[in-house]
Amino acid sequence: MHTKTFLSALLSALLLCAPPAAAENVLNDRAEEYAQPPQMLEEVQDREARDWSRSVESPVSWLTIEDHVLTFYDKNDIKAYRAVYPQIELVDDDSSPLAKAFIAWNAEIGTGAWHSPIRTLSEEARSDGYELPFYYSDITPISQWGRVDDQLISFFMEGSSYAGGAHAIPHVDAYTFDRKTGRQIALDEIVTDRTMLIAALEAAFQTQYPGTIGRDFPGGVMETLLEQHPAEKGLSSFCWYMAADGSLVIYYPEAVLASYAAGPFTLTIARQDAPLLFTAAYPME
């Protein structure tokens, strides 16, 4: 199962209370959808030139990606809702376990964009007579490829949802697929122990974000991590992917561990820094 942040999960839970009729396009909005190519790898290196609403191109020739842009227009032909979601395919392969897994994943992601709770909120607000000053959006491209080889495919999706307010709500997803079987890999197949993982994350904060410790974590990083990842959730509450070099990358968007102003945190745990943390599965050759 893919990983969601607390904010994203909370938003989804709250929106479950929305009337089901709103999701049926009761306002007869006009839908428009088209596909666009991802950004080239060299473009992504320039942060100023990067389009964060577009996916990054695949790092290998046997796997392709394109973004689908879905837009709904109201009766006055004004944009009311926009979604951007990726679609992944294997080149000249639609029958292997991995190809079938991506076909199913594409269908899940696409259905989620069409029936997004953000779109429901847009319709509800307009049904109540409210004129939207800005269109609502639900955008989650593939923003970073991790390890992509003959053992697994791992990638990270960073996006945001906007349904009014001062700023968008960040949300992230991360997926790791077994190359041969096509199944999604769980974190407990990669790491040996939750306590050891949290200790490694605390150490990563000390080296990668030394200036944030006293400023953004007055109670200490360990206390914050334990609150974010309670024991009863095991390893299910981490948003993770495996980097190209085999490191484990854990991501926290804005306002999850600290204040919104503190920004996001990306923690990288290298295998050589925590050799006992990693299982024997999916070794680096």
C-alpha positions in Angstrom: 0.0 0.0 0.0 1.4 3.4 -0.8 2.4 5.8 1.9 0.6 9.0 2.8 1.6 11.7 5.1 -0.5 12.6 8.2 -1.8 15.8 6.6 -2.9 14.0 3.4 -4.6 11.2 5.4 -6.3 13.6 7.7 -7.7 15.6 4.7 -9.0 12.5 3.1 -10.6 11.3 6.3 -12.4 14.6 6.8 -13.6 14.6 3.2 -15.3 11.2 3.6 -18.2 13.1 5.1 -18.9 14.9 1.8 -22.2 14.1 0.2 -21.7 11.4 -2.5 -23.8 13.3 -5.0 -21.1 16.0 -5.3 -18.7 13.5 -6.8 -21.1 12.8 -9.6 -20.4 16.1 -11.3 -23.8 17.5 -10.5 -22.8 20.9 -11.9 -22.1 19.4 -15.3 -18.6 20.8 -15.4 -16.8 20.3 -18.7 -13.8 18.0 -18.5 -10.7 18.3 -20.6 -7.7 15.9 -20.4 -4.4 15.7 -22.2 -1.0 14.1 -21.7 2.3 16.0 -21.5 5.9 14.7 -21.5 7.9 14.8 -18.3 10.7 17.2 -17.7 14.2 16.3 -18.9 16.7 15.3 -16.3 19.0 18.3 -17.2 16.1 20.7 -16.7 15.4 19.3 -13.2 18.9 20.2 -12.1 18.1 23.9 -12.4 15.7 24.5 -9.5 14.7 27.9 -10.9 13.7 26.4 -14.3 12.0 23.4 -12.8 8.3 22.9 -13.1 7.3 21.2 -9.9 3.9 20.3 -11.3 5.5 18.0 -13.9 7.1 14.6 -13.4 10.8 13.9 -14.0 11.7 11.7 -17.0 12.6 8.1 -16.4 16.3 7.3 -15.8 16.1 4.2 -18.0 15.1 3.6 -21.6 12.8 0.6 -20.8 10.4 2.6 -18.7 8.4 5.6 -19.8 6.3 8.2 -18.0 3.9 10.9 -19.0 1.7 13.2 -17.0 -2.0 13.5 -17.5 -3.5 17.0 -17.0 -7.2 16.9 -16.1 -9.1 20.2 -15.9 -12.8 20.8 -15.2 -14.4 24.1 -16.3 -17.7 25.5 -14.9 -20.7 26.6 -16.9 -19.0 29.9 -17.6 -15.9 28.0 -19.0 -13.8 29.1 -16.0 -11.3 26.7 -14.6 -12.7 25.1 -11.4 -10.5 22.1 -10.7 -7.1 20.8 -12.1 -5.3 17.6 -11.4 -2.0 16.3 -12.6 -1.1 12.7 -12.3 1.6 10.4 -13.8 1.2 7.2 -15.9 4.0 4.7 -16.1 4.6 2.0 -18.8 7.2 -0.5 -19.7 8.4 -0.3 -23.3 7.1 -3.2 -25.5 5.8 -5.0 -22.4 2.2 -5.2 -21.3 2.1 -8.8 -20.0 4.8 -9.2 -17.4 3.9 -9.0 -13.7 5.5 -5.6 -13.4 3.7 -4.3 -16.5 0.4 -5.5 -15.1 1.2 -3.9 -11.8 1.8 -0.5 -13.5 -1.4 -0.9 -15.5 -3.3 -1.3 -12.2 -1.4 1.5 -10.6 -2.2 3.8 -13.5 -5.9 3.0 -13.2 -5.8 3.7 -9.4 -4.0 7.0 -9.8 -6.2 8.1 -12.6 -9.4 7.2 -10.8 -8.1 9.1 -7.8 -7.7 12.3 -9.9 -11.1 12.1 -11.4 -12.8 11.4 -8.1 -10.5 13.5 -5.9 -12.1 14.9 -2.7 -10.6 18.3 -3.8 -12.9 18.2 -6.9 -15.8 17.4 -4.6 -15.0 20.4 -2.4 -15.0 22.6 -5.5 -18.4 21.4 -6.6 -19.8 21.7 -3.1 -18.6 25.3 -2.7 -20.1 26.3 -6.0 -23.3 24.5 -5.3 -23.6 26.6 -2.2 -23.3 29.8 -4.4 -19.7 30.5 -3.6 -17.6 31.9 -6.4 -14.1 30.5 -6.3 -11.4 33.2 -6.4 -8.9 30.5 -7.5 -9.4 27.1 -9.0 -8.9 24.0 -6.7 -6.1 21.6 -7.6 -4.7 18.2 -6.8 -1.3 17.7 -8.2 1.2 14.9 -7.5 3.9 14.2 -10.1 6.9 11.9 -9.7 9.4 14.3 -8.5 12.3 12.0 -7.8 13.4 8.6 -9.1 15.3 6.4 -6.7 16.7 3.0 -7.4 15.6 1.6 -10.8 17.4 -1.6 -11.8 16.8 -5.3 -12.3 15.7 -5.7 -8.7 13.3 -2.9 -8.0 11.8 0.4 -9.1 11.5 3.1 -6.4 10.2 6.6 -6.8 8.9 9.6 -4.8 5.9 11.8 -5.6 5.7 15.3 -4.1 2.7 17.5 -4.7 0.0 19.6 -3.1 -3.7 20.1 -2.9 -5.4 23.5 -2.9 -9.0 24.0 -1.7 -8.9 27.6 -0.5 -6.9 29.2 2.3 -3.5 30.8 2.6 -1.5 28.1 1.0 -1.7 24.6 -0.6 -1.6 21.5 1.6 1.5 19.4 0.7 1.2 15.7 0.3 3.6 13.0 -0.8 3.5 9.4 -1.8 6.3 6.9 -2.4 6.3 3.6 -4.1 8.7 0.7 -4.5 8.0 -2.2 -6.8 9.7 -5.6 -7.0 11.0 -5.8 -10.6 10.3 -9.5 -11.1 7.0 -10.0 -9.3 5.4 -6.5 -9.7 4.3 -6.4 -6.0 4.8 -3.3 -3.9 7.6 -3.7 -1.3 6.9 -2.9 2.3 9.4 -1.1 4.5 9.7 -4.1 6.9 11.4 -5.9 3.9 14.1 -3.2 3.8 14.8 -2.4 7.4 15.2 -4.8 10.4 13.8 -2.7 13.3 11.6 0.3 13.9 13.6 1.5 17.0 16.9 1.2 15.1 15.3 3.2 12.2 14.2 6.0 14.5 17.6 6.2 16.1 19.2 6.4 12.6 16.8 9.2 11.7 17.8 11.1 14.8 21.4 10.7 13.9 20.6 11.9 10.3 19.0 15.1 11.7 22.2 15.8 13.7 24.3 15.7 10.6 22.0 16.9 7.8 19.9 19.5 9.7 22.1 20.6 12.6 20.7 24.1 12.7 17.1 22.9 13.2 17.6 20.9 16.4 17.2 23.6 19.0 15.1 26.0 16.9 12.4 23.7 15.5 12.5 20.8 18.0 12.6 22.3 21.5 11.6 18.9 23.0 14.3 17.1 21.0 14.1 15.3 17.7 13.7 11.9 19.3 10.5 12.9 21.1 9.0 14.4 17.9 9.9 11.2 15.9 8.3 9.0 18.5 5.1 11.0 18.4 5.0 10.9 14.6 5.7 7.2 14.5 4.0 5.5 17.4 4.9 1.9 18.2 1.4 0.6 17.3 1.9 1.7 13.7 5.0 -0.3 13.3 6.7 0.8 10.0 3.6 1.9 8.3 3.8 5.6 9.1 7.0 6.3 7.1 7.1 7.9 3.7 10.1 6.3 2.1 11.9 5.3 -1.0 15.2 3.7 -1.9 17.8 6.0 -3.5 19.8 5.0 -6.5 22.8 4.2 -4.3 20.8 2.0 -2.0 20.3 4.6 0.7 17.0 4.8 2.5 15.3 8.2 2.1 12.6 9.3 4.5 10.6 12.4 3.7 8.5 14.8 5.9 6.6 17.6 4.3 5.9 21.0 5.8 4.1 21.1 9.2 4.4 17.3 9.9 7.4 17.4 12.3 7.7 21.1 12.9 6.0 24.3 12.0 5.1 25.1 8.4 7.8 27.8 8.3 10.4 25.2 9.1 9.9 23.6 5.7 10.2 20.0 4.7 12.8 17.5 5.8 14.5 14.8 3.7 16.5 12.4 5.7 19.0 10.0 3.9 20.3 7.0 5.7 23.3 5.4 3.9 23.9 1.7 4.2 27.5 2.2 5.4 26.2 4.5 8.2 23.7 1.9 9.6 24.7 -1.5 8.3 22.6 -3.4 10.8 19.5 -1.5 9.8 19.2 -2.9 6.3 18.0 -6.5 5.7 19.6 -8.8 3.2 16.8 -8.2 0.7 17.6 -6.2 -2.5 21.3 -5.9 -1.9 23.4 -3.5 -3.9 25.5 -5.4 -6.4 
